[in-house]
Amino acid sequence: MSEQRQDAADIEQRYVQEYDEDAALVEGLDPDKPREQKTTDQVEAVGDDVETDVEEMADPER
């Protein structure tokens, strides 16, 4: 296998692994699951304006 094909295969595998990890975290947010099966504590928000964004989304008048 050429080096470029190997690099592409490595990137694909990394993408698949990251997708699987993200999917597992999202599934772990299911409110019907018991607390010990949830991933809520593992999921982190990204960015500096997270609290502002949450307030804007939670305010029905905006």
Residue pairs with C-beta under 8 A, 6 or more apart in sequence:
1 9
24 39
25 39
25 42
25 43
27 39
28 37
28 38
28 39
28 40
28 42
28 43
29 38
29 39
29 40
29 43
30 38
47 53
56 62
